[in-house]
Structures are given as C-alpha cells and as structure tokens.
Amino acid sequence: MKELLTPEALLTNLKDVRALTRNVIEAFPEKELFEFSVANLRPFSAMVEEFLMITNYIFTETLHEKHTPFYTEGQFPTTKAEVLALWDRATEILDREWKEVGDYTQSLTIYQMTFSFAQWILYAIENESHHRGQGYTYLRALGIEPPFFWARQSFN
C-alpha cells in the first residue's frame, strides 16, 4: 500500500503551519505579543516558545549530537524582531536537518510519551495549530484582523 503521508508531504505541512504561525507573530503589536492574554491564558509569545521547544526536543532526540539547538531554554527573545529572527533561524535548521532524519518511524520518548518521529511532527503541527487559534482570538480581541488561516504556502 502506498504511503498516505510521505516525509516530503509531512515537511510541507509542517512548513505551512510554521509560515501561518509566523504571520500571526507578525500581526501582533510588540507589547501585546509578550503581555496580552485572555482569561488568564499565556501571552502568545509564551506559546511560540513552546512551539520551538517541542520541535527542538523532537530533533534533539532524533539527531542527538547532529542537531543544532534553536536557542537555550530560559533565554527566549524579548522583542518581536528577535522572536521572528529566532523563528527564521529555526526554520533554516529544520530545512537542513530534515534531510538528516533517516527513519521517520523511529520511536522517540518525550514528556513520558512514546511516538514515532512522524507522529511527533503531527503532534507538533496539531499543538501549534491549536495555540495559533488562541493567537487569532487574541488578535481579534485587540481589534486586529488575523491572517487567513487557510493561506498555506503550498496552496499557491
């Protein structure tokens, strides 16, 4: 049976999700990116840090010594420009290191959960999509029209 989701298609989906999230980061005013929240939820910048941390863990566990960490925990950027630069750096690393992943079915245990590399990437996509939705809610609460959620790069 032919694969339903090839490594190339999985990467395309991950990159589409990351590009949409980058657009949401760009839409936030500087101060609100780090301070605004609704109903005592985290600011969007904290969610962005989580996205990067999860993906960093996945690649660290997969590639061990070959992985280039995105950033050091506890040293997350404090300006929007720095967040966007870090986001772009992480994207470059993902693009380069994706080619190094040999077995997309290899099991990884992160946060006491064991999934294959491919399942972890799907988890990262779902987690990022969920929290990006919170970012859309924040933007609307701020009176800012969020980017179109369906405007995926691969659809062009």
C-alpha positions in Angstrom: 0.0 0.0 0.0 1.3 3.4 -0.9 2.1 5.8 2.0 -0.6 8.3 2.8 1.8 10.8 4.2 5.3 10.9 2.7 8.2 12.5 4.6 8.1 15.3 1.9 4.3 15.9 2.5 4.9 15.9 6.2 7.6 18.5 5.9 5.3 20.6 3.6 2.6 20.5 6.2 5.0 21.5 9.0 6.4 24.4 6.9 2.8 25.6 6.0 1.9 25.6 9.7 5.1 27.4 10.7 4.6 30.0 8.0 1.0 30.7 9.2 2.3 31.0 12.8 5.0 33.4 11.6 2.2 35.6 10.0 0.4 35.6 13.3 3.5 36.6 15.2 4.0 39.5 12.7 0.4 40.6 13.2 0.8 41.2 16.9 1.9 44.6 18.2 5.2 44.5 20.0 3.9 44.9 23.6 0.8 42.7 23.1 2.9 39.8 21.8 4.5 39.5 25.2 1.8 40.8 27.5 -1.7 40.4 26.2 -3.8 37.4 27.2 -7.5 36.5 27.6 -8.9 34.7 30.6 -5.6 34.3 32.3 -4.1 32.3 29.4 -0.4 32.7 28.4 0.7 35.5 26.1 1.2 34.4 22.5 5.0 34.8 22.9 4.9 32.0 25.5 3.0 29.8 23.1 5.6 30.5 20.4 8.4 29.5 22.9 6.5 26.2 23.4 6.3 25.5 19.7 10.0 26.0 19.3 10.8 24.0 22.4 8.7 21.0 21.3 10.2 20.9 17.8 13.7 21.4 19.2 13.2 18.4 21.5 12.0 16.2 18.6 15.0 17.0 16.6 17.4 16.7 19.5 16.0 13.2 20.3 16.1 12.2 16.6 19.5 13.6 15.6 21.3 13.6 19.0 24.7 15.3 18.5 23.9 16.4 14.9 21.1 18.8 15.9 21.7 22.5 16.2 19.6 23.8 19.1 17.3 26.7 18.2 18.1 28.6 21.5 18.9 28.0 25.1 16.0 27.5 27.4 15.4 30.5 29.7 16.9 32.8 27.0 13.8 33.4 24.9 13.9 36.7 23.0 12.2 39.8 24.4 11.4 41.7 21.3 9.2 40.8 18.3 12.1 41.3 15.9 14.2 38.8 17.9 11.3 36.3 18.0 10.9 36.5 14.2 14.7 36.1 13.7 14.7 33.1 16.0 11.7 31.7 14.1 13.5 32.1 10.8 16.7 30.5 12.2 14.7 27.5 13.5 13.1 27.2 10.1 16.5 27.1 8.4 17.7 24.5 10.8 14.6 22.4 10.2 15.0 22.6 6.5 18.6 21.5 6.7 18.2 18.8 9.4 15.0 17.2 7.9 17.3 15.6 5.3 19.3 14.0 8.1 16.3 12.1 9.5 16.7 8.5 8.3 13.8 6.7 9.8 10.5 8.5 10.2 9.1 5.5 12.1 11.8 5.6 14.8 10.3 5.8 18.3 11.0 8.8 20.5 10.1 9.3 24.1 9.5 12.9 25.0 7.4 14.1 28.0 7.0 10.4 29.0 5.1 9.8 25.8 6.5 7.5 23.0 5.6 8.1 19.4 7.4 7.8 16.1 9.2 10.8 14.7 6.3 11.3 12.2 3.7 11.1 15.0 5.7 13.7 17.0 5.7 16.0 14.0 1.9 15.6 13.6 1.6 16.3 17.4 3.7 19.5 16.9 1.5 20.6 14.0 -1.7 20.0 16.0 -0.3 21.7 19.1 0.9 24.7 17.1 -2.4 24.9 15.2 -4.4 24.8 18.4 -2.4 27.6 20.1 -2.3 29.6 16.9 -6.1 29.7 17.1 -5.7 31.3 20.6 -3.4 33.8 18.9 -6.2 34.5 16.4 -8.6 35.1 19.3 -6.1 37.5 20.9 -5.7 39.4 17.7 -9.5 39.7 17.3 -9.8 40.9 20.9 -7.3 43.6 20.1 -9.3 44.7 17.0 -6.7 43.2 14.6 -7.8 41.1 11.6 -5.7 37.9 11.8 -4.1 36.4 8.7 -6.2 34.0 6.7 -5.8 30.6 8.4 -6.2 28.8 5.0 -3.5 30.8 3.2 -1.0 28.0 3.2 2.2 28.5 1.2 1.9 25.1 -0.5 -1.6 26.1 -1.9 -0.1 28.8 -4.1 
